[in-house]
Amino acid sequence: MHEEIQQLLKNLRLRKMAEMIEGELAAARKSSPSYTDLLARLLRAEWLDQQQRRLESRIKQAHLPELWTLESFPFKRQPGVSRRQIRELAELDFIPKAINITFIGPTGVGKTGLASGLLLKALQNGYRGLFIKAQDLFDEMYASLADRATRKLIRRWARLDVLLIDEVGYLNLRPEQTNIFFKLMEERYRRKATLITTNLDYDQWARLLGNKELTEALLSRLRHQCQTIRINGPSLREPQG
């Protein structure tokens, strides 16, 4: 009977329960817990294990370079960031409301750390997301033209609850890349939240995208429902000793 139970649990993919069942039954023979208590313990352990595995899967699929957390961000060393504002964003209300967040500031002030911390918080709360460097994003966009996979690529990115585009700066973009980027942002407009870190202020984006009219149309969508966080503070990469 025990072998059959083990096999059934494995068939049902109840991995944690299969792992625990022998020990729990052995303990039950000594302490005689109620069937309800025994079942609740097994189900609770299985549920927690599944939640952890799903979180690990979401983090893996998000391609976060490091697991930066908001709790570990050095707010005392970065007076250019409002701890209260970040704490409010960490409530994640911006996700169901499809509010974008743009972090603007020079290199090293903590833009990527804060944006990644928000993305990690979203993953921990069941949302699906992706971290991608701007250069990689535009490279994938251009590569998709060769095998006519652009529409599929846009659909995949458009479905994400949170898309973090890191290090939007002065890149050498082709018109095709600018057009695909506009289509992506149009698909996400008022549907999904996008996080962007950049050293460019909005009036400099036309130099990046190379098309003034398209840039204005893109920014009107990006900024319509958006929180812009400008970080004017010291670099966190300066030697500390």
C-alpha positions as CSV (number, residue, x, y, z in Angstrom):
1,M,0.0,0.0,0.0
2,H,2.8,2.4,0.9
3,E,4.4,1.8,-2.5
4,E,1.1,2.6,-4.3
5,I,0.7,5.8,-2.3
6,Q,4.2,6.9,-3.2
7,Q,3.6,6.2,-6.9
8,L,0.2,8.0,-6.8
9,L,1.8,11.1,-5.2
10,K,4.6,11.1,-7.9
11,N,2.0,10.6,-10.6
12,L,0.1,13.6,-9.3
13,R,3.4,15.6,-9.0
14,L,3.0,16.0,-5.3
15,R,6.7,16.0,-4.7
16,K,6.9,17.3,-1.2
17,M,4.1,15.0,0.0
18,A,5.9,12.0,-1.5
19,E,9.0,13.0,0.3
20,M,7.3,13.4,3.6
21,I,4.7,10.6,3.6
22,E,6.9,7.8,5.1
23,G,8.1,9.9,8.0
24,E,4.6,11.4,8.7
25,L,3.0,7.9,8.7
26,A,5.7,6.6,11.0
27,A,5.2,9.5,13.4
28,A,1.4,9.1,13.2
29,R,1.6,5.5,14.4
30,K,3.3,6.8,17.6
31,S,1.3,10.0,18.3
32,S,-2.0,9.1,16.6
33,P,-2.9,12.6,15.3
34,S,-6.3,13.1,13.7
35,Y,-6.7,12.4,10.0
36,T,-7.4,16.1,9.6
37,D,-4.2,17.3,11.2
38,L,-2.1,14.8,9.3
39,L,-3.7,15.7,6.0
40,A,-3.4,19.5,6.7
41,R,0.3,19.1,7.5
42,L,1.0,17.3,4.3
43,L,-1.0,19.7,2.1
44,R,0.5,22.7,3.8
45,A,4.0,21.5,3.1
46,E,3.1,20.6,-0.5
47,W,1.6,24.0,-1.1
48,L,4.6,25.9,0.3
49,D,7.0,23.8,-1.7
50,Q,5.0,24.4,-4.9
51,Q,4.9,28.2,-4.2
52,Q,8.7,28.2,-3.7
53,R,9.3,26.2,-6.9
54,R,7.1,28.5,-8.9
55,L,8.9,31.6,-7.5
56,E,12.2,30.0,-8.4
57,S,10.9,29.4,-11.9
58,R,9.7,33.0,-12.3
59,I,13.0,34.3,-11.1
60,K,14.9,32.1,-13.5
61,Q,12.7,33.1,-16.4
62,A,13.1,36.8,-15.5
63,H,16.8,36.7,-16.1
64,L,17.6,38.9,-13.1
65,P,21.4,39.5,-13.1
66,E,21.4,39.7,-9.3
67,L,18.8,39.3,-6.6
68,W,18.9,43.0,-5.5
69,T,16.3,43.6,-2.8
70,L,14.7,46.9,-1.8
71,E,15.4,46.1,1.8
72,S,19.1,46.0,1.1
73,F,19.3,49.2,-0.9
74,P,21.7,51.7,0.8
75,F,19.2,54.6,1.2
76,K,21.5,56.3,3.7
77,R,24.2,56.6,1.1
78,Q,21.8,57.8,-1.6
79,P,20.0,61.0,-0.5
80,G,18.7,61.4,-4.1
81,V,16.2,58.6,-3.5
82,S,13.0,58.9,-1.4
83,R,12.7,55.8,0.8
84,R,9.0,56.6,1.3
85,Q,8.4,56.8,-2.5
86,I,10.1,53.4,-3.1
87,R,8.2,51.9,-0.2
88,E,4.9,53.0,-1.7
89,L,6.0,51.5,-5.1
90,A,6.8,48.3,-3.3
91,E,3.1,47.9,-2.6
92,L,2.9,47.0,-6.3
93,D,-0.2,49.0,-7.0
94,F,1.5,50.2,-10.2
95,I,1.2,46.8,-11.8
96,P,-2.5,46.3,-12.0
97,K,-2.9,50.0,-12.9
98,A,-0.3,49.5,-15.7
99,I,1.7,52.5,-14.5
100,N,5.2,52.8,-15.9
101,I,8.2,53.8,-13.9
102,T,11.3,55.6,-15.4
103,F,14.4,55.9,-13.4
104,I,16.6,58.7,-14.7
105,G,20.1,59.5,-13.5
106,P,23.8,59.2,-14.2
107,T,25.7,55.9,-13.9
108,G,26.1,54.3,-10.5
109,V,23.3,56.1,-8.6
110,G,21.2,52.9,-8.0
111,K,18.7,53.0,-10.9
112,T,19.2,49.3,-11.8
113,G,19.2,48.2,-8.1
114,L,15.9,49.9,-7.4
115,A,14.2,48.7,-10.6
116,S,15.5,45.2,-10.1
117,G,14.3,45.3,-6.5
118,L,10.8,46.2,-7.6
119,L,10.8,43.5,-10.3
120,L,11.9,40.9,-7.6
121,K,9.1,42.1,-5.3
122,A,6.7,41.6,-8.2
123,L,8.0,38.0,-8.9
124,Q,7.6,37.2,-5.2
125,N,4.0,38.2,-5.4
126,G,3.1,36.0,-8.3
127,Y,3.7,38.4,-11.3
128,R,5.7,37.4,-14.4
129,G,8.4,39.6,-15.5
130,L,11.7,40.0,-17.4
131,F,14.9,41.9,-16.9
132,I,16.6,42.8,-20.2
133,K,19.4,45.2,-21.1
134,A,18.4,47.8,-23.7
135,Q,21.1,46.7,-26.1
136,D,20.0,43.1,-25.9
137,L,16.4,44.2,-26.4
138,F,17.2,46.0,-29.6
139,D,19.5,43.3,-30.8
140,E,16.7,40.7,-30.4
141,M,14.3,43.0,-32.2
142,Y,16.7,43.3,-35.2
143,A,17.5,39.6,-35.2
144,S,13.7,38.8,-35.3
145,L,13.4,40.4,-38.7
146,A,15.6,37.7,-40.3
147,D,13.2,34.8,-39.5
148,R,10.0,37.0,-39.5
149,A,9.6,36.4,-35.7
150,T,9.0,40.0,-34.8
151,R,5.3,39.7,-34.2
152,K,5.9,36.6,-32.0
153,L,8.6,38.5,-30.0
154,I,6.4,41.5,-29.4
155,R,3.5,39.3,-28.2
156,R,5.8,37.4,-25.8
157,W,7.1,40.7,-24.3
158,A,3.7,42.4,-24.4
159,R,2.2,39.7,-22.2
160,L,4.6,40.2,-19.3
161,D,3.2,41.8,-16.2
162,V,6.4,43.7,-15.7
163,L,9.1,44.4,-18.3
164,L,12.3,46.0,-17.0
165,I,14.4,47.6,-19.8
166,D,17.8,48.5,-18.3
167,E,20.4,51.1,-19.5
168,V,18.5,52.9,-22.2
169,G,21.2,55.2,-23.5
170,Y,22.9,56.4,-26.6
171,L,22.7,53.3,-28.8
172,N,23.1,53.1,-32.6
173,L,19.6,52.1,-33.6
174,R,18.3,51.2,-37.1
175,P,14.9,52.6,-38.1
176,E,13.5,49.0,-37.9
177,Q,14.5,48.7,-34.3
178,T,12.8,52.0,-33.5
179,N,9.6,50.9,-35.2
180,I,9.5,47.6,-33.3
181,F,10.2,49.3,-30.0
182,F,7.3,51.7,-30.7
183,K,5.0,48.7,-31.5
184,L,6.1,47.0,-28.2
185,M,5.3,50.0,-26.1
186,E,2.0,50.5,-27.9
187,E,1.0,46.9,-27.1
188,R,1.9,47.5,-23.4
189,Y,0.3,50.9,-23.2
190,R,-2.4,50.9,-20.5
191,R,-2.2,47.2,-20.2
192,K,1.1,46.3,-18.6
193,A,3.7,48.1,-16.5
194,T,7.2,48.9,-17.9
195,L,10.2,49.8,-15.8
196,I,13.0,51.7,-17.6
197,T,16.4,52.9,-16.3
198,T,18.2,55.5,-18.4
199,N,20.8,58.3,-18.2
200,L,18.7,60.2,-20.8
201,D,16.1,62.8,-20.0
202,Y,13.0,62.7,-22.2
203,D,14.1,65.5,-24.4
204,Q,17.1,63.4,-25.4
205,W,15.2,60.4,-26.6
206,A,14.8,61.7,-30.2
207,R,18.6,61.4,-30.5
208,L,18.3,57.8,-29.4
209,L,15.4,56.8,-31.6
210,G,16.2,59.0,-34.6
211,N,12.6,59.8,-35.5
212,K,11.2,62.9,-33.8
213,E,7.5,62.2,-34.6
214,L,7.7,58.5,-33.5
215,T,9.6,59.5,-30.4
216,E,6.8,62.0,-29.5
217,A,4.2,59.3,-30.0
218,L,6.1,56.8,-28.0
219,L,6.8,59.2,-25.1
220,S,3.1,60.3,-25.0
221,R,2.2,56.6,-24.3
222,L,5.1,55.9,-21.9
223,R,4.5,59.1,-19.9
224,H,0.7,59.1,-19.9
225,Q,0.6,56.8,-16.9
226,C,4.1,57.0,-15.4
227,Q,6.1,57.9,-12.4
228,T,9.4,59.5,-13.2
229,I,12.1,59.2,-10.6
230,R,15.1,61.4,-11.2
231,I,18.1,60.5,-9.0
232,N,20.5,63.4,-8.4
233,G,22.9,61.9,-5.9
234,P,26.4,60.5,-5.5
235,S,27.6,57.4,-7.2
236,L,27.2,54.2,-5.1
237,R,30.3,52.8,-6.9
238,E,32.7,55.2,-5.4
239,P,35.4,53.6,-3.2
240,Q,34.3,53.5,0.4
241,G,37.8,53.3,2.0
